[in-house]
Amino acid sequence: MTAKRHGSSTTGKRGVQPAASSRTRLYLAIAGGVVAVLAVMAIGFVALGGFGSSAGSTTGSSAITGQTLHQGTGGSWTNVTPDRLAQMLQNKDFTFVNVKTPYGGEIDRTDLYLPYSQLNARASELPQAKDAKILVYCRSGAESAIASQTLLARGYTNVWNLDGGMNAWQSSGRLLVQKNRT
């Protein structure tokens, strides 16, 4: 039996093959895997709208810090942070509505307590002008998101929502007030 020179050939089911052919197939398999991974990453990048995007239906940030546009069915509303709301309350030009059910306090300068589940039944309490600015909030932001969608469905076009609700308001160091609301 003669000694085989290292690296000169390989043996297998197909007989003797040069070692370079096996390496070429290995390199092609690796390259194919890399291309597949890059393709999946590119698809994910496009699907998420670029680096730093978050999933969901938020469509973008405003030039003003602390507010983002949220796409709903039939329109969009603007989410605001507690800091942005505090700025807005200094020059209040909107109807401020607590939609939390059951009542558990409110942010000072609230105009109406109107539970989100009663918006349609008590619509006469809302501004009549469909372009009136209405800002809604609840405890966490979940019920006010539903209220925002309900307002869009009723034809309102200038809907705002406190992102994170009263929880976020309190977490930012601000207080709630208690009023006799029913």
Sine and cosine of phi, psi and omega as CSV:
sin_phi,cos_phi,sin_psi,cos_psi,sin_omega,cos_omega
0.00,0.00,0.71,-0.70,-0.01,-1.00
-1.00,-0.07,0.50,-0.87,0.00,-1.00
-0.97,0.25,0.66,-0.76,0.00,-1.00
-1.00,0.03,0.70,-0.72,0.05,-1.00
-0.98,0.22,0.70,-0.71,-0.02,-1.00
-0.90,0.43,0.80,-0.61,0.10,-1.00
1.00,0.07,-0.03,1.00,-0.08,-1.00
-1.00,0.04,-0.54,0.84,0.02,-1.00
-0.35,-0.94,0.25,-0.97,0.07,-1.00
-0.78,-0.62,0.37,-0.93,0.07,-1.00
-0.87,-0.49,0.47,-0.88,-0.01,-1.00
-0.20,-0.98,-0.33,-0.94,-0.04,-1.00
-0.90,0.44,-0.46,0.89,-0.04,-1.00
-1.00,-0.04,0.07,1.00,0.01,-1.00
0.99,-0.15,-0.34,-0.94,-0.05,-1.00
-0.98,0.20,0.79,-0.62,0.04,-1.00
-0.77,-0.64,0.53,-0.85,0.05,-1.00
-0.91,0.41,0.59,-0.81,0.00,-1.00
-0.89,0.46,-0.51,0.86,-0.02,-1.00
-0.90,0.44,-0.57,0.82,0.01,-1.00
-0.91,0.41,-0.64,0.76,0.04,-1.00
-0.91,0.42,-0.66,0.75,0.03,-1.00
-0.90,0.43,-0.64,0.77,0.00,-1.00
-0.89,0.46,-0.70,0.71,0.03,-1.00
-0.89,0.45,-0.64,0.77,0.03,-1.00
-0.89,0.46,-0.73,0.69,0.00,-1.00
-0.90,0.44,-0.63,0.78,0.04,-1.00
-0.91,0.41,-0.62,0.78,0.04,-1.00
-0.91,0.42,-0.68,0.73,0.03,-1.00
-0.90,0.43,-0.71,0.70,-0.01,-1.00
-0.88,0.48,-0.65,0.76,0.04,-1.00
-0.88,0.47,-0.65,0.76,0.05,-1.00
-0.90,0.44,-0.67,0.74,0.02,-1.00
-0.90,0.44,-0.69,0.73,0.02,-1.00
-0.88,0.47,-0.66,0.75,0.01,-1.00
-0.89,0.45,-0.69,0.72,0.02,-1.00
-0.89,0.46,-0.70,0.72,0.01,-1.00
-0.89,0.45,-0.62,0.79,0.03,-1.00
-0.90,0.44,-0.68,0.73,0.03,-1.00
-0.90,0.44,-0.65,0.76,0.02,-1.00
-0.91,0.42,-0.65,0.76,0.01,-1.00
-0.91,0.42,-0.66,0.75,0.04,-1.00
-0.89,0.45,-0.69,0.73,0.05,-1.00
-0.88,0.47,-0.65,0.76,0.02,-1.00
-0.87,0.50,-0.73,0.68,0.00,-1.00
-0.92,0.40,-0.68,0.74,-0.03,-1.00
-0.89,0.46,-0.58,0.82,-0.01,-1.00
-1.00,0.02,-0.06,1.00,0.06,-1.00
0.99,0.16,0.29,0.96,0.05,-1.00
0.91,-0.41,0.09,-1.00,0.02,-1.00
-0.90,0.43,0.58,-0.81,0.09,-1.00
0.98,0.18,0.01,1.00,0.02,-1.00
-0.99,0.16,0.47,-0.88,0.08,-1.00
-0.93,-0.38,0.44,-0.90,0.03,-1.00
-0.94,0.34,0.25,-0.97,-0.01,-1.00
0.92,-0.39,-0.20,-0.98,-0.09,-1.00
-0.94,-0.34,0.33,0.95,0.10,-0.99
-0.93,0.36,0.76,-0.65,-0.12,-0.99
-0.98,-0.21,-0.15,0.99,0.06,-1.00
0.40,-0.92,0.21,-0.98,0.00,-1.00
-0.99,-0.13,0.49,-0.87,0.06,-1.00
-1.00,0.09,0.23,-0.97,0.09,-1.00
-0.92,0.40,-0.35,0.94,0.03,-1.00
-1.00,-0.01,0.79,-0.61,-0.01,-1.00
-0.91,0.42,0.64,-0.77,0.09,-1.00
1.00,-0.08,0.22,0.98,0.07,-1.00
-0.57,-0.82,0.60,-0.80,0.03,-1.00
-0.72,-0.70,0.48,-0.88,0.02,-1.00
-1.00,-0.01,0.74,-0.67,0.00,-1.00
-0.88,-0.48,0.83,-0.55,-0.02,-1.00
-0.99,0.14,0.83,-0.56,0.08,-1.00
-0.92,-0.38,-0.14,-0.99,0.07,-1.00
-0.99,0.13,0.87,-0.49,0.03,-1.00
0.99,0.10,0.20,0.98,0.02,-1.00
0.36,-0.93,-0.27,-0.96,0.01,-1.00
-0.61,-0.79,0.34,-0.94,0.11,-0.99
-0.78,-0.63,0.25,-0.97,-0.02,-1.00
-0.95,-0.30,0.84,-0.55,0.12,-0.99
-1.00,0.06,0.67,-0.74,0.03,-1.00
-0.82,-0.57,0.49,-0.87,0.08,-1.00
-0.99,0.12,0.26,-0.97,0.08,-1.00
-0.85,0.53,-0.62,0.78,0.02,-1.00
-0.89,0.45,-0.68,0.73,0.02,-1.00
-0.91,0.42,-0.66,0.75,0.04,-1.00
-0.88,0.48,-0.67,0.74,0.02,-1.00
-0.85,0.52,-0.64,0.77,0.06,-1.00
-0.91,0.43,-0.70,0.71,-0.03,-1.00
-0.89,0.45,-0.57,0.82,-0.02,-1.00
-0.93,0.36,-0.35,0.94,0.04,-1.00
-0.92,0.39,-0.53,0.85,0.05,-1.00
-0.78,-0.63,0.88,0.47,-0.16,-0.99
-0.88,0.48,0.85,-0.52,0.03,-1.00
-0.73,-0.68,0.57,0.82,-0.08,-1.00
-0.55,-0.83,0.32,-0.95,0.13,-0.99
-1.00,0.04,0.83,-0.56,-0.13,-0.99
-0.97,-0.26,0.90,-0.43,-0.17,-0.99
-0.84,-0.55,0.83,-0.56,0.12,-0.99
-1.00,0.03,0.88,-0.48,-0.04,-1.00
-0.95,-0.32,0.16,0.99,-0.05,-1.00
-0.93,0.36,0.70,-0.71,0.10,-0.99
-0.78,-0.62,0.76,-0.65,-0.10,1.00
-0.97,0.24,0.23,-0.97,-0.01,-1.00
-0.86,0.52,0.71,-0.71,0.01,-1.00
-0.59,-0.81,0.53,0.85,-0.05,-1.00
0.96,-0.29,0.06,-1.00,-0.03,-1.00
-0.36,-0.93,0.17,-0.99,0.08,-1.00
-1.00,0.07,0.69,-0.72,0.00,-1.00
-0.82,0.57,0.59,-0.80,-0.02,-1.00
0.99,0.14,0.24,0.97,0.10,-1.00
-0.92,0.39,0.71,-0.71,-0.02,-1.00
-1.00,0.04,-0.66,0.75,-0.10,-0.99
-0.69,-0.72,0.58,-0.82,0.28,-0.96
-0.95,-0.30,0.93,-0.37,-0.09,-1.00
-0.65,-0.76,1.00,-0.10,-0.05,-1.00
-0.78,0.63,0.65,-0.76,-0.08,-1.00
-0.82,0.57,-0.55,0.83,-0.03,-1.00
-0.97,0.26,-0.15,0.99,-0.02,-1.00
-0.92,-0.38,0.14,0.99,-0.05,-1.00
-0.84,0.54,-0.70,0.71,-0.01,-1.00
-0.93,0.36,-0.68,0.74,-0.04,-1.00
-0.93,0.37,-0.50,0.87,-0.05,-1.00
-0.92,-0.39,0.49,0.87,-0.06,-1.00
-0.86,0.51,-0.42,0.91,0.00,-1.00
-0.90,0.43,-0.31,0.95,0.02,-1.00
-0.99,0.14,-0.23,0.97,0.01,-1.00
-0.99,0.13,0.34,-0.94,0.08,-1.00
-0.83,0.55,0.60,-0.80,-0.01,-1.00
-0.97,0.25,-0.55,0.83,0.00,-1.00
-0.94,0.33,0.83,-0.55,-0.05,-1.00
-0.94,0.34,-0.27,0.96,0.05,-1.00
-0.99,-0.14,0.14,0.99,0.04,-1.00
-0.91,0.42,0.64,-0.77,0.02,-1.00
-0.98,0.21,0.84,-0.54,0.01,-1.00
-0.81,-0.58,0.81,-0.58,0.05,-1.00
-0.91,-0.41,0.84,-0.54,-0.04,-1.00
-0.94,-0.35,0.43,-0.90,0.09,-1.00
-0.43,-0.90,0.32,-0.95,0.06,-1.00
-0.61,-0.79,-0.44,-0.90,-0.01,-1.00
-0.96,0.26,-0.75,0.67,-0.13,-0.99
-0.86,-0.51,-0.26,0.96,-0.07,-1.00
0.93,-0.36,-0.24,0.97,-0.04,-1.00
-0.95,0.31,-0.77,0.64,-0.02,-1.00
-0.94,0.35,-0.55,0.84,0.01,-1.00
-0.96,0.29,-0.45,0.89,0.12,-0.99
-0.92,0.40,-0.64,0.76,0.07,-1.00
-0.90,0.44,-0.68,0.74,0.02,-1.00
-0.89,0.46,-0.65,0.76,0.03,-1.00
-0.86,0.50,-0.70,0.71,0.02,-1.00
-0.91,0.42,-0.63,0.78,0.03,-1.00
-0.89,0.46,-0.67,0.74,0.02,-1.00
-0.90,0.44,-0.65,0.76,0.07,-1.00
-0.86,0.50,-0.69,0.72,-0.01,-1.00
-0.90,0.44,-0.46,0.89,0.04,-1.00
-0.99,0.12,-0.01,1.00,0.07,-1.00
0.99,-0.15,0.03,1.00,0.02,-1.00
-0.95,0.30,0.63,-0.77,-0.12,-0.99
-0.89,-0.46,-0.06,1.00,-0.06,-1.00
-0.78,-0.62,0.90,0.43,-0.12,-0.99
-0.98,-0.19,0.70,-0.71,-0.01,-1.00
-0.78,-0.62,0.45,-0.89,-0.08,-1.00
-0.62,-0.78,0.71,-0.70,0.10,-1.00
-0.98,0.20,0.95,-0.32,-0.01,-1.00
-0.92,0.40,0.85,-0.53,-0.01,-1.00
1.00,0.03,-0.12,0.99,0.11,-0.99
0.85,0.53,-0.45,-0.89,-0.03,-1.00
-0.89,0.45,-0.48,0.88,0.06,-1.00
-0.87,0.49,-0.73,0.69,0.02,-1.00
-0.91,0.40,-0.63,0.78,0.02,-1.00
-0.85,0.53,-0.75,0.66,0.01,-1.00
-0.93,0.37,-0.61,0.79,0.02,-1.00
-0.89,0.45,-0.40,0.91,0.02,-1.00
-1.00,0.08,0.11,0.99,0.07,-1.00
1.00,-0.04,0.19,0.98,-0.03,-1.00
-0.98,-0.21,0.33,-0.95,-0.11,-0.99
-0.96,-0.28,0.35,-0.94,0.16,-0.99
-0.97,-0.24,0.38,-0.93,0.09,-1.00
-0.88,-0.47,0.41,-0.91,0.05,-1.00
-0.94,-0.34,0.77,-0.64,0.07,-1.00
-0.77,-0.64,0.30,-0.95,0.02,-1.00
-0.99,0.11,1.00,0.01,-0.03,-1.00
-0.92,-0.40,0.57,-0.82,0.07,-1.00
-0.81,-0.59,0.00,0.00,0.00,0.00
